[in-house]
Amino acid sequence: AEDGIRDFCLSRGLGDVYKRQVLTNSIRPMKFSVSLKYQQTQQVPNFLKATDSLVNRHIGPNEKEIYEMLHSLGLSSLDELMKQTIPESVYDKEALEFKHQEIPQQVPETLLLKRFGDMMNQNELKKCYIGAGYYNTITPPVVQRNILENPQWYTSLLDEGTAAAEALNLCYGTFSSKKNVFLVSKDVFPQTIEIVKTKAKFLNVEIIVDDVSKFDYKSHKERLCGVLIQYPDNFGSVRNYETLIQQIKTEAEAKVVLATDLLALTLIKSPGELGADIAIGTAQRFGVPMGYGGPHAAFMAVREEFQRKIPGRVVGISKDAQGRSAYRLALQTREQHIRREKATSNICTAQALLANISVMYAIYHGPRGLKEIARRVNSLAQILFLGLNDLGYQTVQKLSLIHISEPTRLLSISYAVFCLKKKNMYLIIIQESY
């Protein structure tokens, strides 16, 4: 390898470069590889290393700046800085071990992008009809190009399940933590139920998952702080909960949370009209790609009496000293810099990208367009319903989901699912006892 470098330099009149870069640095032996894995060792001279290193572009301080920083602090190494910064109780004294040792620490950006592309090509793109809060949607090209693909926006991982957990926290806090039972409908999305359970564990709140239409509210009046209902539910069913909500408030004096669907709300009554106290959900329906499960921005709306208890930051319009309109952080009594222990702004990470995609999707289509999309979704479900009946399946029709029970002909459900998978269409199979 060394002879090859020498011949290469001499053949191109670069003898001085060879002497300066190779001989003076005593780089022997040198190891090279033409493998696509780009195996690079520390013996490779600096003048041959790739110049498009991600480290140089994305890690701010260089070696000289790190030395100056440590010198000004009177420290000798970054390890010493970490030991003085991180509390002893959380500091891991064990050396960090990398599982993928074959990946060099400094990989050229072009090669890294190629590797990511190869990994992405392994994804199998199928038509997903699993539902449960995740739905295929079409992002308008103008929204995709100017917002989704715009690197100036920021994202986070807040979703409907997190919003449900925050709604639980609000209900629990409304009663000054005196009521510690929270009822969750058995027809709520399964991932939401699990997140609520996790949140409740740290609040010492008891979670009851049950049929909300048959629950005994009177006997739980002293302990029930809230009820979470999915609308439409996990099976696509839409029910008028107005009477039930009134019953919950009368018999248990508890708060009601409706986890809802923005597209469905263009055709059905809103949570406020039904008497709910809190409305939550995901904005994914409005043009946000599924992204293999996220991230998706959630929304949360409350009645005016709860506005000081909702999470997140509220920005309001005020006037400055010259009488001009100005924006300021409103309701600062909820903020961490005012009352850290009781702050409710714990999920105020930036939702600008995802929230704005949904807003622009709504603006792009307008009220009429959104209703047309909702009617089309419902019409497609109607067509599926009629087609399954023609094939001999006993079906139960819901708003946007067809529930298939036992077939009346020789065709089995397992065979139907098999045929759909062959067409790259995936459904969810739910047991009757779910």
Salt bridges, closest charged atoms under 4 A:
GLU2 OE2 - ARG28 NE 2.99
ASP3 OD1 - ARG6 NH1 3.63
ASP7 OD1 - ARG6 NE 3.50
GLU68 OE2 - LYS64 NZ 2.49
GLU88 OE2 - LYS93 NZ 3.03
GLU102 OE2 - HIS100 ND1 3.78
GLU109 OE1 - ARG57 NH1 2.23
ASP118 OD2 - LYS114 NZ 3.04
GLU124 OE1 - LYS126 NZ 3.31
ASP187 OD1 - LYS186 NZ 3.37
ASP187 OD2 - ARG239 NH2 3.87
GLU194 OE2 - LYS197 NZ 3.98
GLU206 OE1 - ARG223 NH2 2.95
GLU242 OE1 - LYS269 NZ 3.50
GLU253 OE2 - LYS221 NZ 3.61
ASP261 OD2 - ARG285 NE 2.81
ASP277 OD1 - LYS249 NZ 3.18
ASP320 OD2 - ARG324 NE 3.04
GLU335 OE1 - ARG313 NE 3.17
GLU335 OE2 - ARG334 NH2 3.82
GLU372 OE2 - ARG368 NE 3.54
GLU432 OE2 - HIS403 NE2 3.08
